[in-house]
Amino acid sequence: MTQKEPFLVALQNRILLFDGAMGTEIQKYDPKPEDFPNNQDGFNDGLVLTHPEWIKQIHRNYLDAGSDCIETNSFGSNKIKLDEYGFGDQTIEFNKKIASLAVEVCSEYNDKPRYVIGSMGPSGYLPSSNDPDLGQKPLDEIRDAFELQAEGLILGGVDALLIETSQDILEVKLVIEACHKAMKKTGKKIPIIANTTLDQYGKMLLGTNIQAAYTTVSDMGIDVFGLNCSTGPVEMTPSVRWLDEQNEHNILVVPNAGMPENQGGRAVYKMTPEKMGEVLGDFLKQYKKVRIIGGCCGTNPQHIAALRKVIDEKDYSIKS
């Protein structure tokens, strides 16, 4: 196959489809504590060491469903999170390994360009808050933790960096700064996608709305701005509409499969693949800056296949 076009070029030429949830797909393997490094139950990112075949197959399932892009299994692999599992001193190599695994899977496909997106989830702290525990982590420590992660992902060959499921806009700023520092250190410049996570009322956890969030980070050298997690696509509509009218960046929309419902102490997501395809298809028709769609919590390869069908039913190749 000819050399693939850069991620941002592809984004201008067509809608790009991301993958769906990782954690729920891992649960389908019914992992036991002994399946995780050092018997640390729930250390999903660590499965790259003990069960890389599981992670590879999940990536393949999404690629087979039509994803243009797969996210690395590195949501909790910043140094602060890895310290909790005893792998903090290996942050760079750990993330490099995770990214390399995803790149390897993508290389199995030659039907069209496939992209690897470096997932960077939150630190677990809220630097903007006055909380005696969550608000007390030094800013430099948070920034440094993400710089190491970004460096590893870049060295592993990701095509873009994704700041996702962000609850605190100050942390988003710190991660963006970390990404730029890592790119300077590695000598490789790749796109940055900055996401915010809003509740059903359009606010981040600490009350920041979409307008304030976008204004805070829009001039920090990001390439895409978007929304992921927390709600289904319907609840995202007012924020997506504002972004389409007011922002100058391409937009990512990666919702959950509807609002979570508590059933027996666990979150259940009931939006069907068909319904999700219908709503996000409407987004693509109405909001011309929406260039990336995909699925977050509760979504699976069937949801992604439905989104693939929606994209393919209409020619979105020319940005208007």
SEDREN-707291 format. One record per residue (C-alpha): x, y, z. Coordinates in steps of 0.2 Angstrom, whole numbers, plus 5000, padded with zeros to 4 digits. Each point is the difference from the previous one (the first is absolute). Example, Ala and Ser with C-alpha at 12.3 -4.5 7.8 and 13.67 -1.06 7.14 Angstrom:
% residues 2
506249785039/500650174997/
END
This chain:
% residues 320
500050005000/500650184997/500650105014/498550065010/499650185001/500350105016/498649995013/499550184997/500049994981/498849855002/498950105012/499850134987/499549884986/498849895009/499149965017/501149895011/499249875010/500849965017/499749835010/498949965015/500249965018/501549905006/499649955018/498449914996/500849914986/501449945012/498649945013/499449884986/501649905003/499449985019/501750055006/500649935017/501250095012/501449884994/499750074982/500750175005/501850045004/500449965018/498249945003/499450185000/498249984995/499350144989/501750064993/499449994982/501450094992/501249875008/499249874989/501250054986/501349915011/499049845005/498749984986/500550104985/499049884989/498450075008/500450184997/500549964982/498449914997/498950145007/501050124988/499649884985/498249995005/499850184998/501050014984/499049864993/498450115004/500750144990/501050115012/501250114991/500950035017/500349905015/500450075017/501549935010/499649905016/500950145010/498550105008/500849985017/501850004996/500650175005/501449985014/498850055014/498949854996/501449884996/500850045017/498449935008/500549834992/501850015002/500450044982/500350195001/501949984997/499649924984/498850124993/500950044984/500349824995/498349945006/499150134988/501249964986/499549825001/498250035001/500150114985/501149884990/498749865003/498750114992/501150054985/500449824997/498149954999/499750154988/501449934989/499049844997/498850114990/500350064983/498350044993/500150195006/501050115011/499849965019/500650115014/500549975017/499550135013/500950025017/498750005014/500450115015/498749995013/499950115016/501349995015/498649985013/500450175007/499050164998/501450145000/498750144999/499149945016/500350045018/499749825005/501249955014/500549844990/499550024982/500650184999/501749995008/501149924986/501350124994/499750064982/501849964995/499749825006/498449984990/500850084984/501649895002/498949845002/499250044983/501650054992/500749835003/498449914994/500050114984/501849964997/499749825000/498550004989/501050114987/501449885001/498849864997/499450074984/498350085003/499350114987/499250135012/499850035019/498349995008/499650095016/498449925006/498749995013/500650165008/499150065015/501150165004/500550134987/501650045009/500549824998/499650014982/501250154998/501449905010/499849854988/500150114985/501650085006/500649835004/499749944982/500950154993/501549965011/500049824996/500050044981/501450125002/501049875009/499749874988/500150114985/498449944993/498550114998/498349914999/498250075002/499250035017/498249975003/499350085016/498349945007/498950055014/498749905009/498450085004/498549955010/498250004994/499950195004/501550044990/501350025014/501749925004/500149935018/500650175007/498750104991/500950064984/498950014985/500449964982/500350194996/501350025014/500849844997/500350034982/500650185003/501249945013/500949874988/499650064982/501750094998/501149875007/500549924984/498649875000/499449934983/498349935005/498850045014/498649895006/498949915012/500049825007/499349895013/498850055015/498450014989/499249934984/500050104984/498350085003/500650095016/501550074990/498950084987/500150185007/501850005003/500449934982/498950134993/500950145009/501749934994/499449984982/499550185000/501450085010/501649905000/501349994986/500649835003/499449834994/498849925012/500149825008/498449935007/500249835009/498549975012/499549865011/498649884994/498750125008/499950055018/500549875013/498749925010/500349925017/499549825000/500649905015/501450125004/500750004982/499950124986/499049934985/499950094983/498549964990/500250104984/499949884985/501350014986/498650054988/499450155011/501850065003/500349994981/498450104997/500550145013/501850024995/499549994981/498950155004/501550095007/501049974985/498650074989/499750165011/501850045007/501350014986/501450015012/499749835008/501449904992/500249865012/498749895008/500249845010/499449925016/500450005019/499249915014/498849874996/500449994982/500749844991/500549954982/498149994995/499950195005/501550044989/499449904986/498350105000/501050165000/501149934985/498449974991/499350185003/501750084994/500049894985/498250044995/500450184996/501550084992/500850105013/501750014991/499950194996/499950125015/498850134998/
END
